[in-house]
Amino acid sequence: MNPMNQYPPRPTMTDEILEPVVVAFIATNPEFAKRCGPDSVQDIVDAYSLSADGFELCKYLERDHGWDTSREDMDTLDELGSDVRARLKQLEQEWMTHNNIKPPYPIGTKVKCNSRRDIGFIDSICEYHPGRFLVRPAAPSDVDRKHSMRWVCKFEEVEPVSEASA
């Protein structure tokens, strides 16, 4: 059993979290706000994806919501992603603090990173993303070695691997 199962789940992006970020974003971009219609907040929330950049978001808005977007809109909406990621990072940090979450395994532990389906060693705690390890691949390629490759894995996505089962 993963020790992280004892905690409430990590916050993930939901429409309830995204909507106030979009409202604030539009309010701080008056030129963009002038071009937006009355349903713009809901349209953006519906079209938004954490992996989409401004170009992709504009394409979704055009295709699914009938927007007529410009290059300027693409550039503006590119900036929305950083606001959304900052909010999600803040919620993850609050989740860790509120639940007194500590790394479930020590540095050096051999683990399977379930999101990568690969095995590595916990190298350190990620200082940029809350609740994540930096994991060094157990069988690094030449490129991995050359670039000191590390995977960023959430605490709850790793599990220790014994030498016998590896």
C-alpha positions as CSV (number, residue, x, y, z in Angstrom):
1,M,0.0,0.0,0.0
2,N,1.3,3.4,-0.9
3,P,1.6,5.6,2.2
4,M,0.1,8.5,0.2
5,N,-3.3,6.7,0.2
6,Q,-3.8,7.9,3.8
7,Y,-4.2,11.5,2.6
8,P,-7.0,13.2,0.6
9,P,-6.2,13.2,-3.1
10,R,-3.9,15.8,-4.6
11,P,-5.8,18.8,-6.1
12,T,-6.4,18.6,-9.8
13,M,-7.7,21.1,-12.3
14,T,-11.4,21.4,-12.2
15,D,-13.8,24.0,-13.7
16,E,-14.4,25.4,-10.2
17,I,-10.7,26.1,-9.8
18,L,-10.2,27.3,-13.4
19,E,-13.1,29.7,-13.6
20,P,-11.9,32.3,-11.1
21,V,-8.4,32.2,-12.7
22,V,-10.0,32.9,-16.1
23,V,-12.1,35.8,-14.6
24,A,-9.0,37.4,-13.1
25,F,-7.0,36.8,-16.3
26,I,-9.6,38.6,-18.4
27,A,-9.8,41.4,-15.9
28,T,-6.1,42.0,-16.1
29,N,-6.0,42.0,-19.9
30,P,-8.3,44.9,-20.8
31,E,-7.6,44.8,-24.6
32,F,-8.5,41.1,-24.7
33,A,-11.5,41.7,-22.5
34,K,-12.9,44.2,-25.1
35,R,-12.9,41.5,-27.7
36,C,-14.6,38.9,-25.4
37,G,-18.3,38.2,-25.5
38,P,-20.6,37.6,-22.5
39,D,-20.0,33.9,-22.5
40,S,-16.2,34.2,-22.9
41,V,-15.3,32.9,-19.4
42,Q,-17.4,29.8,-19.8
43,D,-16.2,29.2,-23.4
44,I,-12.5,29.4,-22.2
45,V,-13.2,27.1,-19.2
46,D,-14.9,24.6,-21.6
47,A,-12.0,24.7,-24.1
48,Y,-9.1,24.9,-21.6
49,S,-6.6,22.1,-21.2
50,L,-3.4,22.2,-19.1
51,S,-1.5,20.9,-22.1
52,A,-2.9,23.5,-24.6
53,D,-1.0,26.6,-25.5
54,G,-2.6,29.8,-26.8
55,F,-2.7,28.6,-30.4
56,E,-4.5,25.3,-29.4
57,L,-6.9,27.1,-27.1
58,C,-7.8,29.6,-29.9
59,K,-8.4,26.7,-32.3
60,Y,-10.7,25.0,-29.7
61,L,-12.5,28.3,-29.2
62,E,-13.0,28.7,-32.9
63,R,-14.1,25.2,-33.5
64,D,-16.3,24.6,-30.5
65,H,-17.5,28.1,-29.6
66,G,-17.5,30.1,-32.9
67,W,-14.8,32.6,-31.8
68,D,-12.9,34.6,-34.4
69,T,-9.5,34.7,-32.9
70,S,-6.3,36.6,-33.9
71,R,-2.6,36.2,-33.4
72,E,-2.9,38.7,-30.6
73,D,-5.5,36.5,-28.9
74,M,-3.1,33.5,-29.2
75,D,-0.3,35.4,-27.6
76,T,-2.6,36.6,-24.8
77,L,-4.1,33.2,-24.1
78,D,-0.5,31.8,-24.0
79,E,-0.1,33.7,-20.8
80,L,-3.2,32.1,-19.2
81,G,-1.4,28.8,-18.8
82,S,1.1,30.2,-16.4
83,D,-1.7,31.7,-14.2
84,V,-3.5,28.4,-14.2
85,R,-0.3,26.4,-13.4
86,A,0.6,28.9,-10.6
87,R,-2.9,28.4,-9.0
88,L,-2.7,24.7,-9.2
89,K,0.8,24.8,-7.7
90,Q,-0.5,27.0,-4.9
91,L,-3.3,24.5,-4.2
92,E,-0.9,21.6,-4.2
93,Q,1.3,23.4,-1.7
94,E,-1.7,24.1,0.5
95,W,-2.7,20.4,0.3
96,M,0.8,19.4,1.4
97,T,0.9,21.9,4.3
98,H,-2.7,21.2,5.5
99,N,-2.2,17.5,5.5
100,N,1.4,17.6,6.8
101,I,2.6,15.5,3.8
102,K,6.2,14.4,3.9
103,P,8.1,12.4,1.3
104,P,6.9,8.8,1.7
105,Y,10.3,7.3,0.8
106,P,13.9,8.3,1.4
107,I,16.4,9.5,-1.2
108,G,18.1,6.6,-2.9
109,T,15.1,4.3,-2.8
110,K,14.6,2.2,-5.9
111,V,11.1,2.9,-7.2
112,K,8.8,2.2,-10.0
113,C,7.3,5.5,-11.4
114,N,3.8,4.3,-12.4
115,S,3.2,7.3,-14.7
116,R,6.3,6.4,-16.7
117,R,6.1,2.6,-16.1
118,D,9.8,2.6,-15.5
119,I,12.2,2.0,-12.7
120,G,14.7,4.4,-11.2
121,F,16.2,5.8,-8.0
122,I,14.9,8.7,-5.9
123,D,17.5,11.3,-6.5
124,S,16.0,14.3,-4.6
125,I,12.8,16.2,-3.7
126,C,11.8,18.5,-6.5
127,E,12.1,22.1,-5.3
128,Y,9.9,23.5,-8.1
129,H,6.8,21.3,-7.9
130,P,5.1,20.4,-4.6
131,G,5.0,16.7,-3.6
132,R,7.3,15.4,-6.3
133,F,10.5,13.4,-6.5
134,L,13.3,13.7,-9.0
135,V,13.9,10.1,-10.1
136,R,17.1,9.0,-11.9
137,P,16.5,6.2,-14.4
138,A,17.8,2.9,-13.3
139,A,19.0,2.0,-16.8
140,P,19.8,5.4,-18.4
141,S,20.5,5.8,-22.0
142,D,23.6,7.6,-23.2
143,V,21.4,10.7,-23.8
144,D,20.0,10.4,-20.3
145,R,23.5,10.2,-18.8
146,K,24.8,13.1,-20.9
147,H,21.9,15.4,-19.8
148,S,21.7,14.1,-16.2
149,M,18.1,13.0,-16.9
150,R,15.6,13.0,-14.0
151,W,11.9,12.3,-14.1
152,V,9.5,14.4,-12.1
153,C,7.2,11.9,-10.3
154,K,4.4,12.7,-7.9
155,F,4.8,11.1,-4.4
156,E,1.7,9.0,-5.0
157,E,2.9,7.7,-8.4
158,V,6.0,5.9,-7.0
159,E,6.3,2.6,-5.2
160,P,9.4,0.9,-3.9
161,V,10.8,-2.0,-5.9
162,S,12.8,-4.8,-4.3
163,E,15.9,-6.0,-6.0
164,A,14.3,-9.4,-6.4
165,S,11.3,-8.1,-8.3
166,A,13.2,-5.6,-10.4
